[in-house]
Amino acid sequence: MKKTKTPHAARIRRHRRVRRSLIGTPDRPRLAVFRSITHIYAQVIDDSRGHTLVAASDLEADVRSQRDGKKKSQIAEKVGDAIARKAVEKGIKTVVFDRGGYKYHGRVKALAEAARKGGLSF
């Protein structure tokens, strides 16, 4: 496969490299983050079964109602709170953080810190 030098291709290469060592188990599932230009999504995934246990995004009704007039990083904090709340309700306390090839900065960092404050440890 020919390696291209676009930012998207570089992120995909980083994500594949990181995913070689990150595996979500039933005891410690993977908290995966995806961010697009306008939205941010988070999932808690059990890779051994291939199931998404919990998901949250800024498109959900409870987060959508709070996002008017806020910056993207503030919206990411709301998604982090939502994913932590849902995970703790399902009995998930510890996760492996998968930043998806993105730098741990900005929206990804805001989501991670809010998830930690919400009760998840990673």
N, C-alpha and C positions, 0 to 999 in steps of 0.2 A: 504494500500500500504506500502510495506516495504521500510524504509528509508535506502538508501545506503550512504556510506561515501566517494564517489568519488567527486572530485572538480566540475565536471559537474553537478552532482545531487545537490550539495550545491548551485550552481548558479541558478539552476532551482527553488529550494525552495525559495531563496532570491527574484528571479524575481516574483514568484507567490505572495509572501508576499507584495512586493512593488506594484504590479498591483491591489491589492485590493482597494487601495486608489487613484491610478492614472487613470484618465479617460480623454480621448481626446474629446472635444466638438467641434462643428462647429466654435465657437468663439475662442477657445483656443485648437487647436489640440495637439496631443502627438508626440513628437520627439523621436522615438525609435531608439536605437543603438544596432547593433549586430556586434560582432567581432569574427572572426575565427582566426586560427593561422596565416594565411597569408593575409586575407582581412578584410575590415571594411565596414559596410553598415549603412545607416541612412535612415529613412522614417518618413514623417510627416503624421499622421494617424488621421482621424476623426472616433472615436470609435462608435459614435451614428449611423452612416450609415455603418460602417465597410469598409470604403474606404481609400486607400492610396492616399493622395493628391499630394505628392512630394516624390521622392526617389533619392538617390545618393549613389554611391559606388566607390571604387578605381578601379573597372573594366570598368567604363565608359571611352569613348575615350578621353575626355578632361582632366580627372585626370590621366589616364593611361600614357598619353604622358609626364606627369610631374613627374612620380614616379621613373624613373631610377636613381639609386644611392642614393636614399633618405632612411632615417630610417622610420620605421612604424609609429612613432608619427608624423613625418613631412607629411606623406601621409594622415594620419587622419586629419591633419589641412586642407589639400586640399579638402577632402571630406566635412569637416565642412563649408568651403567657398562655395562649390558647393551647398550644401543643403540650406544654407542661401540665396544664390542668387536666387535659384529656388523658394523658399518659398516667398521671398519678391516680385518676379515677379508675383506670384499668389495672392498677397495681404495679405499674412500671416505675421504678425509682432510678435505675442506672441504665445508661445508654452509651453507645460508642458514637462519637460525633463524626459525621461524614460531611465535610464542607463542600463536596461536589467539585473539587478542582478550583474553587474560588479562593481568593486570598482571605485570610481571617481578618477582615477589615470591614468597616461600614455596616451594611445591612446584615451580613452573615454574622458579624461579631455582635451586633445588637440583638439578633434573634437568639444566639447562643447564651448570652448573658441573661436575657430575660427568661430563658428556659431554666437556667441554673437557679435564678431567684424563685422560679415557680416550683422548685422541688426536685428537678432532675439533676443527677450528678454524672459528670463525664470528665 
